[in-house]
Amino acid sequence: MKQTNTLYLLLISLISALGGLLFGYDWVVIGGAKIFYEPFFHLESSAALRGWAMSSALTGCLAGALLAGRWSDGYGRKKMLILAAVLFIISAFGTGIVDNFNWFIIYRIIGGFGIGIASNISPIYIAEISPAPTRGKFVSLNQLTIVLGILLAQLTNWLIGNYYTSGTETLSPESIQWAWRWMFWMELIPAGIFFILSFIIPESPRWLALNRHSMQAYRILARINGDEYAEKAVQEIQSLVTEDEKSTWRSFFQPGVRKVLFIGIILAVFQQWCGINVIFNYAHEIFSAAGYAISDILMNIVVTGITNVIFTFVAIYTVDKWGRRTLMLVGSAGLGLLYILLGSCYYLHVSGWSMLLLVILSIACYAMSLAPVIWVVLSEIFPNKIRGAAMAVATFFLWVACFLLTYTFPILNEWIGGAGTFWIYGGICLAGFLFIRAQLPETKGKSLEEIEKELTK
């Protein structure tokens, strides 16, 4: 068998994964911008409005995730990636130019729509072009670009924040007026690059084969991994779908599919309810409670972003060696214990470097396990004929869970404090450990068609 054309596979995977970079940037940029836009829009006195500003993009994520699945099964993965790029461009420009809070929310929702599409389609696309032995590694590239997008947003926020505050701990009228706008506008650069490069990549070969474009699928797969691999892959895809079978919602109620969809939904919800995103979105509050000032907070946020990137490389190296299930068990148990310690520090009024250390360890644990591996598993476990729609359902529930997490954190923090809040997240992580141990099979080293036969029998 011909050796994999790694350079070509890496190129088209990275272009697709730019959707993940914009997902990460758009998702996290608001965490640094909130220091400046909250006084601009006079949100300081309302926890509900602060929560709505942070979580409003998630309403767009929900719609984007649901529609992307059906649209990608109908029109292809490539067109959805192009659409996501357009939405990111509109959101980045619009969010930064508005003076009205309602329009700010509207453009955030448009950006959320782009996130919903990108979070759904980018991992599916990479999974469908990658050979089984290296699929986990290549799908994990999407998570790498997400964390690079997060780091890019954190660095941008830090540099712009430092420029406008000039090392002081007070906010000037100029910083309140302009700093947050430039944080959003900087997203236009990667969004424009993603839009242009999205026209270069081929359509997903598995989507082409399922839609009676077998020769096009064969040519793409052959370029990736040779003629023998391409012929076998096309035959496997076609053997699982009869001529009159189409992706319909009724397919979800077939016994085998129903079980796989249930596992996918629980894993998607767990990835959010494990609580790590509050550290990114509410880092200002967390580090303020730990005794840090504004300049130190922005720097600490950059440190968490660097940690996120470094330990994502650990996941890329280990996901096809240790397996998906092992990494997820380690991650869920590790996060549960770290959150119990973090909550205890809040309870005992511990501040300073020990809190920063626990936050960094939590991010490291998440970055090498649950963050990339759940996306890998979700891109693998659903049957070919309904992969887009099933991924949409799982991603929809993921964003519902994320909305609840993001919206409720400031409210929970006021009601029961940081200690109680992180103890709740710790309990959820330990429950996730038990679910993964009982329900999740190992998928490493198997073709998508082999996984489908095993899980739906």
Kinemage of the C-alpha trace (Angstrom):
@kinemage 1
@onewidth
@group {chain A} dominant
@subgroup {mainchain}
@vectorlist {calphas} color= white
{ca met a 1} P 0.000 0.000 0.000
{ca lys a 2} L 1.244 3.488 -0.875
{ca gln a 3} L 2.523 5.556 2.011
{ca thr a 4} L 0.178 8.312 3.186
{ca asn a 5} L 0.668 11.660 1.454
{ca thr a 6} L 1.180 13.299 4.843
{ca leu a 7} L 2.019 16.774 3.533
{ca tyr a 8} L -1.192 17.011 1.475
{ca leu a 9} L -3.303 15.554 4.294
{ca leu a 10} L -1.737 17.970 6.773
{ca leu a 11} L -2.375 20.945 4.469
{ca ile a 12} L -6.087 20.326 3.930
{ca ser a 13} L -6.553 19.337 7.583
{ca leu a 14} L -4.979 22.592 8.775
{ca ile a 15} L -7.093 24.676 6.383
{ca ser a 16} L -10.240 22.999 7.679
{ca ala a 17} L -8.979 23.415 11.230
{ca leu a 18} L -8.764 27.193 10.757
{ca gly a 19} L -12.453 27.003 11.615
{ca gly a 20} L -11.282 25.760 15.006
{ca leu a 21} L -8.834 28.664 15.348
{ca leu a 22} L -11.640 31.159 14.763
{ca phe a 23} L -13.888 29.181 17.108
{ca gly a 24} L -11.229 29.549 19.822
{ca tyr a 25} L -10.547 33.235 19.132
{ca asp a 26} L -14.187 34.289 18.944
{ca trp a 27} L -15.046 32.257 22.012
{ca val a 28} L -12.339 33.685 24.271
{ca val a 29} L -11.757 37.230 22.992
{ca ile a 30} L -14.796 38.414 24.917
{ca gly a 31} L -13.197 37.326 28.207
{ca gly a 32} L -10.499 40.007 27.920
{ca ala a 33} L -12.763 42.530 26.202
{ca lys a 34} L -15.301 42.387 29.041
{ca ile a 35} L -13.050 44.502 31.283
{ca phe a 36} L -13.594 47.365 28.803
{ca tyr a 37} L -17.037 46.835 27.226
{ca glu a 38} L -18.849 46.302 30.543
{ca pro a 39} L -18.299 49.906 31.686
{ca phe a 40} L -18.968 51.121 28.120
{ca phe a 41} L -22.421 49.473 28.123
{ca his a 42} L -22.936 50.077 31.901
{ca leu a 43} L -23.295 46.387 32.787
{ca glu a 44} L -21.458 46.384 36.128
{ca ser a 45} L -24.596 46.419 38.267
{ca ser a 46} L -26.335 43.450 36.603
{ca ala a 47} L -25.015 39.887 36.850
{ca ala a 48} L -27.771 38.771 34.448
{ca leu a 49} L -26.712 41.241 31.721
{ca arg a 50} L -23.059 40.343 32.197
{ca gly a 51} L -23.979 36.687 31.826
{ca trp a 52} L -26.074 37.461 28.728
{ca ala a 53} L -23.217 39.390 27.099
{ca met a 54} L -20.883 36.442 27.693
{ca ser a 55} L -23.329 33.695 26.704
{ca ser a 56} L -25.365 35.328 23.909
{ca ala a 57} L -23.096 33.878 21.219
{ca leu a 58} L -24.234 30.458 22.374
{ca thr a 59} L -27.732 31.032 21.014
{ca gly a 60} L -26.091 31.377 17.601
{ca cys a 61} L -24.008 28.277 18.315
{ca leu a 62} L -27.193 26.271 18.887
{ca ala a 63} L -28.741 27.325 15.590
{ca gly a 64} L -25.468 26.921 13.698
{ca ala a 65} L -24.834 23.452 15.068
{ca leu a 66} L -28.325 22.182 14.210
{ca leu a 67} L -28.494 23.654 10.715
{ca ala a 68} L -24.886 22.783 9.831
{ca gly a 69} L -25.525 19.076 10.274
{ca arg a 70} L -28.454 18.887 7.879
{ca trp a 71} L -26.933 21.369 5.446
{ca ser a 72} L -23.575 19.569 5.383
{ca asp a 73} L -25.279 16.232 4.684
{ca gly a 74} L -27.226 17.929 1.890
{ca tyr a 75} L -24.724 20.381 0.387
{ca gly a 76} L -21.335 19.110 1.525
{ca arg a 77} L -18.780 19.926 4.195
{ca lys a 78} L -16.760 22.433 2.135
{ca lys a 79} L -19.638 24.869 1.572
{ca met a 80} L -20.317 24.944 5.309
{ca leu a 81} L -16.696 25.851 6.071
{ca ile a 82} L -16.914 28.763 3.616
{ca leu a 83} L -20.170 29.916 5.225
{ca ala a 84} L -18.561 29.797 8.684
{ca ala a 85} L -15.725 32.038 7.455
{ca val a 86} L -18.218 34.607 6.124
{ca leu a 87} L -20.087 34.661 9.450
{ca phe a 88} L -16.860 35.180 11.408
{ca ile a 89} L -15.974 38.158 9.187
{ca ile a 90} L -19.401 39.765 9.664
{ca ser a 91} L -19.328 39.204 13.422
{ca ala a 92} L -15.798 40.516 13.961
{ca phe a 93} L -16.454 43.728 12.066
{ca gly a 94} L -19.960 44.321 13.421
{ca thr a 95} L -19.221 43.612 17.086
{ca gly a 96} L -16.402 46.134 17.112
{ca ile a 97} L -18.263 48.937 15.361
{ca val a 98} L -21.490 49.114 17.394
{ca asp a 99} L -22.426 51.600 20.104
{ca asn a 100} L -25.663 49.897 21.112
{ca phe a 101} L -25.761 46.873 23.439
{ca asn a 102} L -28.576 45.165 21.499
{ca trp a 103} L -26.546 45.319 18.270
{ca phe a 104} L -23.510 44.070 20.176
{ca ile a 105} L -25.581 41.004 21.133
{ca ile a 106} L -26.832 40.509 17.551
{ca tyr a 107} L -23.304 40.427 16.127
{ca arg a 108} L -22.169 38.112 18.919
{ca ile a 109} L -25.002 35.749 17.954
{ca ile a 110} L -23.862 35.862 14.305
{ca gly a 111} L -20.369 34.920 15.463
{ca gly a 112} L -21.902 32.134 17.516
{ca phe a 113} L -23.593 30.832 14.379
{ca gly a 114} L -20.149 30.596 12.804
{ca ile a 115} L -18.797 28.805 15.877
{ca gly a 116} L -21.683 26.317 15.742
{ca ile a 117} L -20.903 25.487 12.112
{ca ala a 118} L -17.118 25.333 12.546
{ca ser a 119} L -17.284 23.224 15.718
{ca asn a 120} L -19.510 20.745 13.879
{ca ile a 121} L -17.931 20.547 10.434
{ca ser a 122} L -14.161 20.948 10.935
{ca pro a 123} L -13.661 17.713 12.972
{ca ile a 124} L -16.067 15.772 10.720
{ca tyr a 125} L -14.189 16.877 7.603
{ca ile a 126} L -10.801 15.895 9.014
{ca ala a 127} L -12.117 12.530 10.256
{ca glu a 128} L -13.551 11.765 6.830
{ca ile a 129} L -10.286 12.435 4.971
{ca ser a 130} L -7.896 10.743 7.433
{ca pro a 131} L -6.711 7.088 7.397
{ca ala a 132} L -7.638 5.121 10.540
{ca pro a 133} L -4.118 4.721 12.059
{ca thr a 134} L -3.568 8.507 12.237
{ca arg a 135} L -7.151 9.794 12.396
{ca gly a 136} L -7.003 10.692 16.080
{ca lys a 137} L -3.839 12.723 15.569
{ca phe a 138} L -5.231 14.651 12.605
{ca val a 139} L -8.639 15.320 14.171
{ca ser a 140} L -6.783 16.560 17.250
{ca leu a 141} L -5.251 19.240 15.008
{ca asn a 142} L -8.655 20.893 15.140
{ca gln a 143} L -8.344 21.156 18.916
{ca leu a 144} L -4.784 22.450 18.500
{ca thr a 145} L -6.046 25.284 16.313
{ca ile a 146} L -8.837 25.974 18.823
{ca val a 147} L -6.293 26.449 21.614
{ca leu a 148} L -4.037 28.468 19.298
{ca gly a 149} L -7.054 30.662 18.603
{ca ile a 150} L -7.611 30.966 22.343
{ca leu a 151} L -3.941 31.902 22.857
{ca leu a 152} L -4.093 34.382 19.965
{ca ala a 153} L -7.124 36.054 21.551
{ca gln a 154} L -5.407 36.127 24.951
{ca leu a 155} L -2.215 37.654 23.527
{ca thr a 156} L -4.247 40.181 21.539
{ca asn a 157} L -6.257 41.121 24.615
{ca trp a 158} L -3.081 41.444 26.704
{ca leu a 159} L -1.229 43.619 24.164
{ca ile a 160} L -4.205 45.870 23.420
{ca gly a 161} L -5.128 46.054 27.101
{ca asn a 162} L -1.569 47.052 28.052
{ca tyr a 163} L -1.465 49.650 25.281
{ca tyr a 164} L -4.641 51.358 26.462
{ca thr a 165} L -4.008 51.082 30.204
{ca ser a 166} L -0.281 51.956 29.919
{ca gly a 167} L 0.561 49.859 32.973
{ca thr a 168} L -1.996 51.563 35.241
{ca glu a 169} L -4.743 49.730 37.107
{ca thr a 170} L -7.462 52.254 36.190
{ca leu a 171} L -9.450 52.391 32.959
{ca ser a 172} L -9.326 55.612 30.982
{ca pro a 173} L -12.306 56.817 28.865
{ca glu a 174} L -10.215 56.079 25.758
{ca ser a 175} L -9.619 52.464 26.807
{ca ile a 176} L -13.318 51.955 27.566
{ca gln a 177} L -14.185 53.385 24.156
{ca trp a 178} L -11.633 51.604 21.943
{ca ala a 179} L -9.777 48.676 23.539
{ca trp a 180} L -12.595 46.140 23.244
{ca arg a 181} L -13.329 47.200 19.645
{ca trp a 182} L -9.780 46.433 18.475
{ca met a 183} L -9.880 43.080 20.281
{ca phe a 184} L -12.817 42.034 18.100
{ca trp a 185} L -11.527 43.644 14.894
{ca met a 186} L -8.267 41.696 15.031
{ca glu a 187} L -10.295 38.558 14.251
{ca leu a 188} L -10.796 39.878 10.708
{ca ile a 189} L -7.254 38.793 9.764
{ca pro a 190} L -7.557 35.020 10.434
{ca ala a 191} L -11.198 35.059 9.258
{ca gly a 192} L -10.166 36.519 5.893
{ca ile a 193} L -7.376 33.946 5.509
{ca phe a 194} L -9.803 31.107 6.327
{ca phe a 195} L -12.317 32.397 3.756
{ca ile a 196} L -9.725 32.443 0.959
{ca leu a 197} L -8.132 29.067 1.754
{ca ser a 198} L -11.492 27.281 2.149
{ca phe a 199} L -11.864 27.379 -1.640
{ca ile a 200} L -8.651 25.353 -2.047
{ca ile a 201} L -9.575 22.189 -0.134
{ca pro a 202} L -11.482 19.312 -1.809
{ca glu a 203} L -14.917 18.157 -0.746
{ca ser a 204} L -15.068 15.332 1.829
{ca pro a 205} L -14.536 12.052 -0.095
{ca arg a 206} L -16.963 10.183 2.168
{ca trp a 207} L -19.670 12.757 1.487
{ca leu a 208} L -18.959 12.441 -2.236
{ca ala a 209} L -19.177 8.625 -2.125
{ca leu a 210} L -22.472 8.750 -0.229
{ca asn a 211} L -23.879 11.147 -2.833
{ca arg a 212} L -22.972 9.013 -5.866
{ca his a 213} L -19.779 10.834 -6.799
{ca ser a 214} L -17.619 7.743 -6.362
{ca met a 215} L -14.944 8.654 -8.904
{ca gln a 216} L -14.334 12.058 -7.303
{ca ala a 217} L -14.145 10.395 -3.889
{ca tyr a 218} L -11.749 7.780 -5.259
{ca arg a 219} L -9.396 10.405 -6.709
{ca ile a 220} L -9.201 12.345 -3.433
{ca leu a 221} L -8.666 9.233 -1.304
{ca ala a 222} L -6.052 7.916 -3.759
{ca arg a 223} L -4.133 11.177 -3.552
{ca ile a 224} L -4.190 10.899 0.249
{ca asn a 225} L -3.234 7.229 0.647
{ca gly a 226} L -2.989 5.425 -2.697
{ca asp a 227} L -5.270 3.466 -5.052
{ca glu a 228} L -5.652 0.348 -2.898
{ca tyr a 229} L -6.782 2.368 0.121
{ca ala a 230} L -9.155 4.450 -2.011
{ca glu a 231} L -10.798 1.419 -3.605
{ca lys a 232} L -11.303 -0.317 -0.266
{ca ala a 233} L -12.654 2.841 1.411
{ca val a 234} L -15.198 3.572 -1.327
{ca gln a 235} L -16.409 -0.045 -1.274
{ca glu a 236} L -16.818 0.017 2.531
{ca ile a 237} L -18.786 3.268 2.401
{ca gln a 238} L -21.140 2.028 -0.291
{ca ser a 239} L -21.665 -1.338 1.411
{ca leu a 240} L -23.201 0.382 4.435
{ca val a 241} L -25.738 2.457 2.530
{ca thr a 242} L -28.332 1.035 0.155
{ca glu a 243} L -29.426 3.054 -2.852
{ca asp a 244} L -32.679 4.247 -1.300
{ca glu a 245} L -31.292 5.052 2.135
{ca lys a 246} L -31.088 8.732 2.981
{ca ser a 247} L -30.211 10.633 6.101
{ca thr a 248} L -33.491 11.278 7.927
{ca trp a 249} L -34.411 12.021 11.519
{ca arg a 250} L -36.156 8.617 11.614
{ca ser a 251} L -32.723 7.022 11.283
{ca phe a 252} L -31.937 8.246 14.813
{ca phe a 253} L -34.536 5.918 16.296
{ca gln a 254} L -32.995 2.725 14.967
{ca pro a 255} L -31.818 0.676 17.992
{ca gly a 256} L -28.066 0.776 17.298
{ca val a 257} L -28.046 4.413 16.223
{ca arg a 258} L -30.099 5.471 19.258
{ca lys a 259} L -27.478 4.009 21.606
{ca val a 260} L -24.581 5.733 19.825
{ca leu a 261} L -26.429 9.055 19.750
{ca phe a 262} L -27.056 8.806 23.498
{ca ile a 263} L -23.338 8.246 24.165
{ca gly a 264} L -22.447 11.173 21.890
{ca ile a 265} L -24.877 13.559 23.605
{ca ile a 266} L -23.651 12.672 27.112
{ca leu a 267} L -20.005 13.119 26.083
{ca ala a 268} L -20.775 16.453 24.403
{ca val a 269} L -22.580 17.768 27.492
{ca phe a 270} L -19.832 16.484 29.762
{ca gln a 271} L -17.133 18.335 27.820
{ca gln a 272} L -18.832 21.580 28.834
{ca trp a 273} L -20.141 20.721 32.286
{ca cys a 274} L -16.665 19.662 33.347
{ca gly a 275} L -16.407 23.425 33.908
{ca ile a 276} L -13.138 24.395 32.246
{ca asn a 277} L -14.671 27.059 30.010
{ca val a 278} L -15.535 29.252 32.982
{ca ile a 279} L -11.791 29.579 33.592
{ca phe a 280} L -11.366 31.003 30.093
{ca asn a 281} L -14.523 33.121 30.002
{ca tyr a 282} L -14.435 34.348 33.595
{ca ala a 283} L -10.692 34.432 34.183
{ca his a 284} L -10.982 38.053 35.288
{ca glu a 285} L -13.295 37.140 38.193
{ca ile a 286} L -11.301 34.025 39.142
{ca phe a 287} L -7.936 35.794 39.281
{ca ser a 288} L -9.455 38.883 40.938
{ca ala a 289} L -10.755 36.636 43.716
{ca ala a 290} L -7.232 35.207 43.996
{ca gly a 291} L -5.844 38.698 44.649
{ca tyr a 292} L -4.433 39.667 41.221
{ca ala a 293} L -4.611 43.159 39.666
{ca ile a 294} L -5.651 43.931 36.046
{ca ser a 295} L -2.182 43.761 34.417
{ca asp a 296} L -1.373 40.554 36.290
{ca ile a 297} L -4.746 39.073 35.334
{ca leu a 298} L -4.167 39.625 31.604
{ca met a 299} L -0.677 38.104 31.904
{ca asn a 300} L -1.991 35.100 33.851
{ca ile a 301} L -4.604 34.550 31.143
{ca val a 302} L -1.791 34.362 28.566
{ca val a 303} L 0.001 31.802 30.775
{ca thr a 304} L -3.137 29.637 30.806
{ca gly a 305} L -3.306 29.886 27.005
{ca ile a 306} L 0.307 28.750 26.600
{ca thr a 307} L -0.380 25.819 28.928
{ca asn a 308} L -3.399 24.916 26.819
{ca val a 309} L -1.300 24.795 23.632
{ca ile a 310} L 1.585 22.795 25.159
{ca phe a 311} L -0.625 20.060 26.578
{ca thr a 312} L -2.695 19.802 23.410
{ca phe a 313} L 0.524 18.561 21.780
{ca val a 314} L 0.603 15.864 24.457
{ca ala a 315} L -2.868 14.776 23.337
{ca ile a 316} L -1.857 14.756 19.660
{ca tyr a 317} L 1.112 12.515 20.490
{ca thr a 318} L -0.812 10.081 22.712
{ca val a 319} L -4.352 9.848 21.262
{ca asp a 320} L -3.439 7.147 18.710
{ca lys a 321} L -1.054 5.404 21.149
{ca trp a 322} L -2.911 5.322 24.482
{ca gly a 323} L -6.389 5.428 22.988
{ca arg a 324} L -9.384 7.716 23.393
{ca arg a 325} L -10.934 5.951 26.390
{ca thr a 326} L -7.763 5.982 28.523
{ca leu a 327} L -7.133 9.693 27.986
{ca met a 328} L -10.732 10.561 28.835
{ca leu a 329} L -10.655 8.526 32.055
{ca val a 330} L -7.427 10.237 33.126
{ca gly a 331} L -8.836 13.667 32.260
{ca ser a 332} L -12.179 13.309 34.035
{ca ala a 333} L -10.660 11.895 37.234
{ca gly a 334} L -7.841 14.451 37.243
{ca leu a 335} L -10.178 17.408 36.763
{ca gly a 336} L -12.502 16.150 39.490
{ca leu a 337} L -9.679 16.076 42.032
{ca leu a 338} L -8.240 19.446 40.952
{ca tyr a 339} L -11.638 21.143 41.237
{ca ile a 340} L -12.086 19.791 44.744
{ca leu a 341} L -8.722 21.372 45.649
{ca leu a 342} L -9.601 24.614 43.851
{ca gly a 343} L -12.913 24.848 45.697
{ca ser a 344} L -11.117 24.181 48.967
{ca cys a 345} L -8.724 27.077 48.268
{ca tyr a 346} L -11.695 29.393 47.774
{ca tyr a 347} L -13.266 28.068 50.974
{ca leu a 348} L -10.057 28.659 52.958
{ca his a 349} L -9.457 32.082 51.304
{ca val a 350} L -6.152 30.997 49.784
{ca ser a 351} L -4.826 33.469 47.196
{ca gly a 352} L -1.810 34.095 44.984
{ca trp a 353} L 0.420 31.595 43.175
{ca ser a 354} L -1.253 28.428 44.540
{ca met a 355} L -4.537 29.376 42.852
{ca leu a 356} L -2.722 30.096 39.593
{ca leu a 357} L -0.976 26.706 39.835
{ca leu a 358} L -4.264 24.832 40.304
{ca val a 359} L -5.815 26.682 37.356
{ca ile a 360} L -2.809 25.811 35.156
{ca leu a 361} L -2.924 22.136 36.203
{ca ser a 362} L -6.660 22.015 35.456
{ca ile a 363} L -6.137 23.462 31.986
{ca ala a 364} L -3.223 21.070 31.342
{ca cys a 365} L -5.358 18.091 32.373
{ca tyr a 366} L -8.256 19.205 30.159
{ca ala a 367} L -6.043 20.071 27.172
{ca met a 368} L -4.422 16.620 27.036
{ca ser a 369} L -7.675 14.697 27.419
{ca leu a 370} L -11.289 15.872 27.282
{ca ala a 371} L -10.754 18.919 25.064
{ca pro a 372} L -9.415 17.162 21.941
{ca val a 373} L -10.471 13.565 22.555
{ca ile a 374} L -14.215 14.166 22.838
{ca trp a 375} L -14.154 15.891 19.440
{ca val a 376} L -12.231 12.907 18.047
{ca val a 377} L -14.772 10.441 19.455
{ca leu a 378} L -17.768 12.463 18.235
{ca ser a 379} L -16.316 12.634 14.729
{ca glu a 380} L -15.840 8.827 14.714
{ca ile a 381} L -18.801 7.100 16.348
{ca phe a 382} L -21.756 8.165 14.195
{ca pro a 383} L -22.794 6.186 11.069
{ca asn a 384} L -21.667 7.578 7.701
{ca lys a 385} L -25.136 8.283 6.308
{ca ile a 386} L -26.181 10.474 9.265
{ca arg a 387} L -22.810 11.666 10.529
{ca gly a 388} L -23.487 15.344 9.820
{ca ala a 389} L -26.989 15.312 11.330
{ca ala a 390} L -25.975 13.214 14.355
{ca met a 391} L -22.948 15.406 14.982
{ca ala a 392} L -25.322 18.370 14.792
{ca val a 393} L -27.531 16.918 17.524
{ca ala a 394} L -24.546 16.188 19.777
{ca thr a 395} L -23.062 19.627 19.123
{ca phe a 396} L -26.457 21.246 19.784
{ca phe a 397} L -26.545 19.660 23.232
{ca leu a 398} L -22.910 20.664 23.750
{ca trp a 399} L -23.803 24.317 23.180
{ca val a 400} L -26.939 24.072 25.331
{ca ala a 401} L -24.709 22.772 28.126
{ca cys a 402} L -22.168 25.515 27.423
{ca phe a 403} L -24.877 28.194 27.533
{ca leu a 404} L -26.105 26.948 30.899
{ca leu a 405} L -22.544 26.783 32.222
{ca thr a 406} L -21.569 30.261 31.018
{ca tyr a 407} L -24.813 31.976 31.982
{ca thr a 408} L -25.065 30.421 35.426
{ca phe a 409} L -21.456 30.823 36.597
{ca pro a 410} L -21.730 34.484 37.736
{ca ile a 411} L -25.074 33.682 39.389
{ca leu a 412} L -23.707 30.563 41.136
{ca asn a 413} L -20.623 32.502 42.138
{ca glu a 414} L -22.816 35.094 43.858
{ca trp a 415} L -25.065 32.510 45.537
{ca ile a 416} L -22.633 29.849 46.775
{ca gly a 417} L -19.211 31.360 46.082
{ca gly a 418} L -16.218 29.939 44.218
{ca ala a 419} L -15.876 27.017 46.644
{ca gly a 420} L -19.361 25.616 46.100
{ca thr a 421} L -19.257 26.259 42.365
{ca phe a 422} L -16.010 24.354 41.782
{ca trp a 423} L -17.115 21.524 44.075
{ca ile a 424} L -20.169 21.095 41.857
{ca tyr a 425} L -17.940 20.925 38.757
{ca gly a 426} L -15.711 18.391 40.542
{ca gly a 427} L -18.707 16.143 41.244
{ca ile a 428} L -19.749 16.324 37.584
{ca cys a 429} L -16.229 15.289 36.491
{ca leu a 430} L -16.272 12.226 38.746
{ca ala a 431} L -19.723 11.259 37.416
{ca gly a 432} L -18.302 11.611 33.887
{ca phe a 433} L -15.467 9.261 34.812
{ca leu a 434} L -17.978 6.573 35.802
{ca phe a 435} L -20.007 7.020 32.580
{ca ile a 436} L -16.940 6.781 30.322
{ca arg a 437} L -15.723 3.691 32.157
{ca ala a 438} L -19.081 1.967 31.738
{ca gln a 439} L -20.197 3.067 28.265
{ca leu a 440} L -17.377 4.197 25.977
{ca pro a 441} L -15.647 1.592 23.775
{ca glu a 442} L -12.174 2.150 22.341
{ca thr a 443} L -12.113 3.399 18.713
{ca lys a 444} L -8.407 3.872 17.975
{ca gly a 445} L -6.992 2.170 14.888
{ca lys a 446} L -10.398 1.311 13.366
{ca ser a 447} L -11.875 2.653 10.139
{ca leu a 448} L -15.058 4.720 10.413
{ca glu a 449} L -16.918 1.869 8.750
{ca glu a 450} L -15.554 -0.697 11.251
{ca ile a 451} L -16.614 1.540 14.139
{ca glu a 452} L -20.090 1.878 12.631
{ca lys a 453} L -20.526 -1.888 12.338
{ca glu a 454} L -19.317 -2.453 15.898
{ca leu a 455} L -21.419 0.220 17.599
{ca thr a 456} L -24.688 -0.198 15.716
{ca lys a 457} L -24.943 -3.991 15.672
